[in-house]
Amino acid sequence: MSQTPRLRARAEIDLAALRANVRALRARAPRAALMAVVKSDAYGHGMVPCARAALEAGATWLGTATPHEALALRAAGIQGRVMCWLWTPGDPWREGIEADLDMSVSGLWALREVTAAAREAGRPARIQLKADTGLGRNGCLPADWPELVAAALAAEAAGTVKVTGLWSHLACADEPGHPSIAAQLDVFRELVAYAEKAGIEPEVRHIANSPATLTIPEAHFDLVRTGIAMYGISPSPELGTPADFGLRPVMTLAASVALVKQVPAGHGVSYGHQYVTADETTLGLIPLGYADGVPRHASGRGPVLVGGAWRRVAGRVAMDQFVVDLGRERVEEGAEALLFGPGDRGEPTAEDWAEAADTIAYEIVTRIGTRVPRVYLNEDNEDNEFSDGRGAAR
Ligand SMILES: *Cc1c(COP(=O)(O)O)cnc(C)c1O
């Protein structure tokens, strides 16, 4: 990792770690296919390189939220199954059909739009019917399921759609034993049985996200949809650490110290002077701010490894920069500051930042801004042939 170019700031993305995480997750759900969820620019890690790495490690599906994300995968030349699930009226159904996407349908409005697009395209759309088994977000309620299933069967008969999947999403998969888990699985089984009895022949039935993949085997069905765990982050610190699940964080956020200076006691630091130096001390300027995704809410709290020790953000995080109090430590401009990473060099983790900002690690990595270049490490898939019995893809 030491050969990376010196940059103001960078997010190093370790694709070997991502591939190893995909293999670890496949081993957790050996009878299910794995969908690599790469929405929101692969949770900030970079969609196309992460999608390619996940496929190399044995993922057979890719998943995105919006159709635009899925179409961007195709535009990058990525083949294979790609599913997207967050549609709004007027979205590009026809482009989705022509790009061979698997498109989620949660209600009759979506079925109407997709069948109209299929007639225009002159070929059937691949759709997956989504049930709301209790999350209360997207998906078709059980009461409306028979109507949606009947309409989908009619569209299949008319040749405008092929239903490739039946699926749902869990509300509390990261809270083992939560009563909603068993309740949702029961409803899911019932709704799947109803649709199959009515004549739907899905290729895949799926409901598991990362926490369910890691801890709820009965939720695996035919396919698991893993996002956060693939990026080496535990879905929840209460479930365990990444290492407990054989996962390794993929992103390291680093910056070069931009300025070092001595200041006297009583010197205010950053907007609002929320921090005032207690003694004569050394301040270090870190050129990352809330525009780069460093949460302003972690002002005074966020941890950074610089000069061999953890420092806390001194005062407020500004748009482009923040300050750390280095005490008596002698640090040079250009020294490396590590905000988070896997932790093996003593640096904090994304989870530490989540704690400092009262949020979840998902939000920490996903919000790293576009001004921070992603630097890809271990792009060559050399590990696969040694650790994957199926052999390398190249
Ligand atoms: C984001 C998302 C996932 C992945 O969730 P993780 O907890 O990151 O694994 C799975 N399914 C759906 C529908 C999602 O929106």
The ligand as an ORCA input file, in Angstrom:
! r2SCAN-3c Opt
* xyz 0 1
  C     -29.208     -2.179     -0.111
  C     -30.019     -3.394     -0.224
  C     -29.468     -4.662      0.044
  C     -28.097     -4.842      0.646
  O     -28.166     -4.588      2.034
  P     -26.878     -4.830      2.959
  O     -27.400     -4.722      4.349
  O     -25.925     -3.740      2.621
  O     -26.371     -6.162      2.606
  C     -30.240     -5.773     -0.201
  N     -31.491     -5.654     -0.690
  C     -32.066     -4.455     -0.941
  C     -33.451     -4.396     -1.451
  C     -31.351     -3.289     -0.709
  O     -31.923     -2.105     -0.952
*
